[in-house]
Amino acid sequence: MFASKSASVLILTLLFFWTSLTAERSAADSKKAIVGVATNFISTIEHLKVGFEKTHDGEVIIVAGSTGKLYAQISQGAPIDIFLSADKARPARLGNEELAMKSSQFTYAVGQLVAWFPEVSHVLADSSINQKETVELLKKSSRLAIANEMLAPYGAASVEFLRNLDLYDALKNRIVRGENIGQAFGLVSSGNADAGLIAFPQALHHPDTLRTGQYRIINPELHLPIHQDAVLLKRAADNAVALEFMEYLRSPAARKIIREAGYVAAD
C-alpha cells in the first residue's frame, strides 16, 4: 500500500479516534496541531512535517483518510485543526457550515492523474501524455482500480476522464474501487487489478514505474483540475502551531517539497 506505516500517521477507520480525546486542550496540546490529510498526500506531508518541526517549536500529528470521510468526521466533531483536502469543495463547505475559517482556505497543491499499467515492459519516453496508447492499454485491462468517486476527488477525476473518452460504459464492469487513492494504488500493487488510475506522486515513488515506463500521464484537459485546498478549523483559531503550519505550507521550502513530490505547487 502507498500509505506509510510511520507512527506519525493514523489511518481512519469506521469510528474516529476523538472518543479517546478530551474536549479541552492541555498545556502539552498547545504545542501540537492535528492535520487531517487526504490519502494521496501522506508521503508528502511526512516530508513537510520533518521540515516544519526542524524550524518550529511544535509537533504535527497526521491523520489520513479519504477526503469525503475526513470531511464527515470533522463535521461530527473530530478534533482536527487543519484539513488538507484533495478538493476545494469540502473545505469551502466547512467554512459555510462555520466549522472552518473561510479566510484561511487556499490551494496548497494541484494533483495530476496517471494511468498505471504494471505489466507494461516497454519504456515510453518521459512517460509523457500519449492518449492513444493509454486508451488501448485501458481497453485491454481486465480489472481497473480507481478511488471511490463519491469519497475521493481523484476517483471523481478518474470517472470524468473515462467518460470524456467514452470508455466508462465499456469498462464499468471491470472497475474495482478503493475507498481512497491509496487503496486504489494497493489494489494494483497487490495484483488484484492489472491497471489503475492513481496520483502522480504514487507513480513517482514506486520503484518499478520509472524504470519500466509503466505509467501514462493523463491529459489534464480531460478532467476538472484537482485543486487540493487547505483550511484552518475554527477550533484551532488560537493554536499557534496550527497557524504556523498553515503559514509554512505557503513558504518556498514547502512549495519545493510539494513540487518534488509530483504536484504542481500553487503560488
Secondary structure, 3 states (H helix, E strand, C coil): CCCCCCCCEEECCCCCHHHHCCCCCCCCHHHEEEEEEEHHHHHHHHHHHHHHHHHCCCEEEEEEECHHHHHHHHHCCCCCCEEECCCCHHHHHHHHCCCECHHHCEEEEEECEEEECCCCCCCCHHHCCCHHHHHHHHHHCCCEEEECCCCCHHHHHHHHHHHHCCCHHHHHHHEEEECCHHHHHHHHHCCCCCEEEEEHHHHHCCCCHHHHCCEEECCHHHCCCEEEEEEEEHHHCCCHHHHHHHHHHCCHHHHHHHHHCCCECCC
